[in-house]
Amino acid sequence: MAEEVTLKLKPEESERPVQPQAEQKAETDIQIAPVTEEKSKPRKSRGEDVEIGREVLLFGKYPTKDVVITDRSMATIVRFNLQAYPNIFGRRKRKSYYDTHISVIERLINKLMRGGTGKKVGGKVIRTSGRLQGKKLKVMHIVENSFEIIGKKTGKNPVQIFIDALQNSAPIEDTTRVRYGGISYNIAVGISATRRVDVALKHIALASLIGGFKKKRSLSEALAEELIQAAQNHPESYAVKKRIELERIARRAR
């Protein structure tokens, strides 16, 4: 008899046993972490100290947001930049209204960088032989030290004292020379807000140079004393004296 041969065939794909769905899901599931958008950090512009949730303090100590300016004309001109040490490195120098775009503290620093008066003031010629010309960092530390002296003497914010001194030193009227029919004479004219701030800063800087010239006290001490006296509208202040003199001459020329 012929032997019987049995062949075992491979089961087709349709006939293969199906795995449970739970097992298939376990093999194919991939955990994907949720995508979170990163918050864009504020750009730090050159020359500015931008901080989040905290005010940038002048010299790292004195706030400027609470400073009150009662003179409305000066309120549109006086500006405090977001800088701990105000210095814009001469940008916008060739553009119009340059002075209105820089900090008023930096304008005071620029006024102090001078080589003296060059003429007789108070019976003598004040010359510093260029010791402060171009040395902005040195003058900046002088202003910082004077603000520390003001804070210790008055117990108030030195920035507010400086603004009060600026307002009391800014003249309202001035004179100009006109020529008519071969005769020149002075007439009274009003002063713009930019000119008022510039004249007040010039007189404050000049008073500090005179107060510290050939004397035992430093320039920081002389500047601090002048700012305190001008803030109190004291008649001994040099800047207040110059304001009263300019306004008196303008009244006579009306």
C-alpha positions, 0 to 999 in steps of 0.5 A: 500500500502506498504511504499517506503523506500529509502536508502542513500548509502555512496559514494565510494572513486572514487566518492568523490569530488576531492579537487583542486590541489592548496589546496592539495599542500598547505597541503603537502608542507614542507619548507626545509632549505638549508643545509650549510656545516660548515667550519672546524676551524683550529686546535690550536696546543699546545703551538702555537697561530694560528690566521686567517688573522692576523700575530702572533706578538712576545710578542704581539707587534713585527712582525717577517715576515719582518725580513731580514737575510743577512747571508745565512748559518744562514737563514737556522737555525734561526727560529721564531715559531708562538708563542707570548711568545716562549716556546715549553716546552722542546718537541723534546728534545731527538730528533736530531737537537733540536735547529733548531726546536725552536725559536731563541728568546727562545734559547736566553732565555735559554742562560740567565738562567744560574748561572753566568760564574763560572770563571774569566771574565774581572778580576772578577768571575760572579756568580748570585747564580742561581737567573735565573736558571729554571725561564723561565717566569722571563727571558722571561719578561726580554727579553721583557723589553729589546726589549721595550728599544731597540724600544724606543732608535732606533725606529726600530723593536727590532727583526731586531736589534737582528738578526743584532747583532746575525750576527755580533757576529757569528764567521766564524772560530775557532780552535781545538786541535789535537794530532800528534806524541805526540805533540798537537797543534791548527789548524783552522777549519770552524764552522757550522751554528748551532755552529755559532748561539750558540756561538753568543747567548752565548756571548750576554747572557754573556755580558748582565750578566757582564753588569748588575752584581753589577751595577745600571742598570738592566739586561734588560738595559744591554741586550738592550745596548749589542744588540744595540752595536752588531747590529752596529758592535761596537768595545765596544760590548763584543760579537763582541770582542769575535768574532774578538778574535776567528777569529784572533786566527784561522788565526794564527793557519792556 
